[in-house]
Amino acid sequence: MIRSAFARRFLAVIRGRYFGACFLLCIAALLLPVGCANSQMQKTQASGVYHIVKKGETLYSIARAYSTGLQELAEINNIEDVASIREGSVIFIPNADQVIEDVMVSAGKAAADAGKEEKVKDIKPSGGEKPSTLAKPLPSQEKTPQTPAGTAKPSRPDTGTVLPAPKADIPGREKTQVSEEKVVMEKGRFAWPFRGEVKTRFGIQPNKTYHNWIKIACPAGTRVKAAASGTVIFSANLKDFGETVIIRHANDFATVYTHLSKRSVRTDQDVGKGQTIGHAGKTDEAGETYFNFEIRIKGKARNPLFYLP
């Protein structure tokens, strides 16, 4: 019996909106889309384009040119080392509608535009006045203050409210900001639910479908363990997903385990890291036993290989 309000909303979404193809999880009023659970159901291709890396291009410049987050680009393409891409590599750009031929020009323009926006934000009038009322007077309107004999000349005339000077336009400043952006990897934050062969990776697939999970091969009857301590927020059998367990963890993380043959935990149960939460037994088209594993942060699917040891 599903006892939590979360689970009731969860099942209502599955039945009403996605017709069993994919489902949404609500955690603390946040939608947690878990995605489609097997390759047979991946009928819709991911939206985006394939970019062939040219000489001199980096993942930083490609991300800047396409206005895409560096982290997302790295995770979708399973690029753990951003310096590893080489000329001729193929990078999938999500949500792009056309290939950018000259990445360096586009990246430079994007950096310049970002610099202009930053400078505008830096100009803040004091005293709550509008910038238009603080314009510098014309030369003909300026008055030279009288300096009494024997007194030191002031360092500058008192012109009233003064706008803060914008930051200096340092050559290469935008380039430095881009190069300082790093791909976040937290290897070891989660433990492997089972250390088997990863048959399908997260992100874009060769047929341009998109997976929110990794597919882990294992022997039949394998104990699937909690990747970290937390609270079970869903434990039930779902059509097309098999026996499914979802665990909420600290810092807005959640892990999802689908295509189990048996569940060993119940909803609202606290579990420890490494505790058995179910067993594997489902087989794919090739007859190989497997289960799917997801990691999510605030409802957004992340690449598990960036968080596993």
C-alpha positions in Angstrom: 0.0 0.0 0.0 1.4 3.4 -0.9 1.1 5.6 2.2 2.8 8.9 1.3 1.2 11.8 -0.5 4.3 11.9 -2.6 3.7 8.4 -3.9 0.0 9.2 -4.7 1.1 12.2 -6.8 3.8 10.2 -8.3 1.4 7.5 -9.6 -1.2 10.0 -10.8 1.4 11.6 -13.0 2.5 8.3 -14.4 -1.0 7.2 -15.3 -2.2 10.5 -16.6 0.6 12.3 -18.4 3.2 9.9 -19.7 1.1 6.7 -20.1 3.8 4.6 -18.5 6.6 5.8 -20.8 8.2 8.0 -18.1 7.4 9.3 -14.7 7.8 12.3 -12.4 8.7 12.2 -8.7 7.6 15.0 -6.4 10.0 15.7 -3.5 9.3 18.7 -1.4 7.1 20.3 -4.1 9.9 19.6 -6.7 9.2 17.5 -9.7 11.7 14.6 -10.0 11.6 13.2 -13.5 13.0 9.8 -13.5 12.7 9.2 -17.3 12.0 6.2 -19.4 13.4 3.0 -18.1 14.3 0.8 -21.0 15.8 1.1 -24.4 12.6 -0.2 -26.1 10.7 2.9 -24.9 13.3 5.4 -26.2 11.4 6.3 -29.3 11.9 10.1 -29.3 15.3 11.4 -30.2 17.0 14.0 -28.1 16.9 17.6 -29.3 20.3 19.0 -30.4 23.1 18.8 -32.9 26.4 17.1 -33.3 29.5 19.4 -33.4 32.8 18.2 -34.8 35.7 19.8 -32.9 38.0 21.9 -35.1 41.6 22.9 -34.5 42.0 25.3 -31.6 38.5 24.6 -30.1 38.1 23.6 -26.5 35.1 22.4 -24.5 35.1 25.8 -22.8 34.8 27.7 -26.1 32.2 25.3 -27.5 30.1 25.6 -24.4 30.4 29.4 -24.6 29.5 29.6 -28.3 26.4 27.5 -27.9 25.4 29.1 -24.6 25.4 25.7 -22.9 26.6 24.9 -19.4 30.1 23.3 -19.3 28.9 20.8 -16.7 25.9 19.7 -18.7 28.0 19.4 -21.9 30.6 17.3 -20.1 28.1 15.0 -18.4 25.9 14.4 -21.4 29.0 13.4 -23.5 30.7 11.5 -20.7 33.7 13.8 -20.8 35.5 13.5 -17.4 38.6 15.3 -18.6 37.8 18.5 -20.5 41.3 18.6 -21.9 40.9 15.2 -23.5 38.9 16.4 -26.5 40.8 16.5 -29.8 40.3 17.8 -33.3 37.7 15.6 -35.0 35.9 14.6 -31.8 32.1 14.7 -32.0 30.3 16.6 -29.2 26.5 16.5 -28.8 25.1 19.9 -28.1 21.7 19.6 -26.4 18.8 21.9 -27.5 20.8 23.5 -30.3 19.1 23.9 -33.6 22.1 24.4 -35.9 25.8 23.8 -35.9 28.0 26.8 -35.3 30.9 26.7 -37.9 33.2 29.3 -36.3 33.1 28.5 -32.6 35.9 30.9 -31.7 34.2 33.9 -33.2 30.9 33.0 -31.5 32.6 32.3 -28.2 34.4 35.7 -28.3 31.2 37.5 -29.0 29.4 35.7 -26.2 32.2 36.6 -23.8 32.2 40.3 -24.9 28.4 40.4 -24.4 28.8 38.9 -21.0 31.4 41.5 -20.1 29.2 44.3 -21.2 26.3 43.0 -19.1 28.7 42.7 -16.1 29.9 46.3 -16.4 26.3 47.6 -16.6 25.5 45.7 -13.3 28.6 47.2 -11.7 27.2 50.8 -12.1 25.0 51.3 -9.1 23.8 54.9 -8.2 24.2 55.8 -4.5 21.4 57.4 -2.5 18.7 55.7 -4.6 19.0 58.3 -7.4 18.5 57.4 -11.0 21.7 57.3 -13.1 20.2 59.8 -15.5 20.1 62.5 -12.8 23.8 61.9 -11.9 25.3 62.8 -15.3 28.5 64.8 -15.2 27.9 68.5 -16.0 29.1 70.0 -19.2 32.4 71.8 -19.2 30.7 75.2 -19.5 28.7 74.5 -16.4 31.6 73.4 -14.2 32.9 75.9 -11.6 36.4 75.9 -10.4 36.3 76.1 -6.6 38.2 79.0 -5.0 41.2 78.0 -2.9 42.1 80.5 -0.1 45.7 81.6 -0.1 47.9 79.5 2.1 45.7 76.5 2.0 46.3 73.3 0.3 44.5 72.7 -3.0 41.8 70.0 -2.6 42.6 66.7 -4.3 39.5 67.1 -6.5 36.5 69.4 -6.5 33.4 68.4 -4.6 30.9 67.5 -7.4 28.4 65.9 -5.1 27.3 62.3 -5.6 29.9 60.4 -7.6 29.2 57.2 -9.5 31.6 54.3 -8.7 34.1 53.7 -11.5 33.4 50.6 -13.6 35.9 47.8 -13.4 38.9 48.1 -15.6 38.6 46.5 -19.0 41.5 44.1 -18.6 42.5 42.4 -21.8 41.7 38.7 -21.8 39.5 39.1 -18.7 36.6 37.2 -20.3 38.9 34.4 -21.4 40.2 34.0 -17.9 36.6 33.7 -16.6 35.8 31.0 -19.0 39.0 29.0 -18.3 38.3 29.2 -14.6 35.0 27.4 -15.0 35.5 23.8 -14.0 33.6 20.6 -14.3 32.4 19.4 -10.9 33.1 15.8 -10.2 32.5 14.2 -6.7 34.0 10.8 -7.2 33.1 8.7 -4.2 30.1 10.7 -3.0 28.0 7.6 -3.7 29.0 3.9 -3.6 28.2 1.4 -6.4 24.9 -0.3 -5.8 26.7 -3.2 -7.5 30.1 -3.0 -9.3 29.1 -4.6 -12.6 29.9 -3.7 -16.2 28.2 -0.5 -17.3 26.4 -1.6 -20.5 24.8 1.7 -21.2 26.1 5.1 -20.2 24.3 8.2 -19.1 23.4 10.9 -21.7 23.4 10.8 -25.5 23.4 7.4 -27.2 24.7 6.4 -30.6 21.1 6.5 -32.0 20.7 10.0 -30.6 18.3 8.9 -27.8 19.0 10.2 -24.3 19.3 8.1 -21.1 19.0 9.5 -17.6 20.6 6.4 -16.1 23.3 3.9 -16.4 22.6 0.2 -17.1 24.5 -2.1 -14.9 25.0 -5.8 -15.8 25.0 -8.3 -13.0 24.4 -12.0 -12.2 20.8 -13.0 -11.5 20.0 -12.7 -7.8 22.6 -10.0 -7.2 22.0 -7.9 -4.1 21.4 -4.3 -5.1 22.6 -1.9 -2.3 21.8 1.6 -1.3 24.4 4.0 -2.8 24.2 6.2 0.3 22.3 6.5 3.5 18.8 8.1 3.3 15.1 7.5 3.4 13.1 5.4 1.0 10.5 7.6 -0.6 9.1 5.1 -3.1 9.1 1.3 -3.2 6.6 -0.4 -5.5 6.2 -2.3 -8.8 5.7 0.0 -11.8 4.5 -1.2 -15.2 7.4 -1.0 -17.7 9.9 -0.2 -14.8 9.6 -3.4 -12.7 10.3 -3.3 -9.0 11.5 0.3 -8.3 13.1 1.9 -5.2 13.8 5.6 -4.8 15.9 6.9 -1.9 16.2 10.5 -0.8 19.6 11.6 0.5 21.1 14.7 2.1 21.8 17.9 0.0 18.8 17.4 -2.4 20.2 14.2 -3.8 18.1 11.2 -4.8 19.0 7.8 -6.2 16.7 5.6 -8.3 16.9 1.8 -8.8 14.6 0.3 -11.5 14.1 -3.2 -13.1 14.7 -5.0 -9.9 13.2 -8.5 -9.5 12.6 -8.1 -5.8 12.4 -5.2 -3.3 13.7 -5.5 0.3 12.7 -2.1 1.7 9.4 -0.2 2.2 8.4 3.4 1.8 9.5 5.7 4.7 12.1 3.3 5.8 15.6 4.7 6.7 18.4 2.8 5.1 22.2 2.9 5.5 24.9 3.1 2.9 25.5 -0.4 1.5 22.2 -1.9 2.8 20.5 -4.3 0.5 17.4 -2.6 -1.0 16.5 -5.3 -3.6 17.7 -8.0 -5.9 18.4 -8.1 -9.6 16.8 -10.6 -11.9 15.3 -8.9 -14.9 16.9 -9.7 -18.3 17.3 -7.6 -21.5 16.8 -8.6 -25.1 20.1 -10.4 -25.0 19.1 -12.4 -22.0 21.6 -10.5 -19.7 20.5 -9.6 -16.2 20.7 -5.9 -15.3 19.2 -3.0 -13.4 19.2 0.8 -14.1 20.6 3.3 -11.7 20.1 7.1 -11.6 21.4 10.0 -9.5 19.5 13.2 -9.3 20.1 16.6 -7.7 17.0 18.7 -7.1 15.1 16.6 -9.6 17.7 17.0 -12.4 19.3 13.8 -13.7 23.1 13.8 -13.3 25.8 11.5 -14.7 26.3 8.8 -12.1 29.8 8.1 -13.3 30.7 11.6 -12.0 29.7 10.7 -8.5 30.7 7.0 -8.2 34.3 6.0 -7.2 
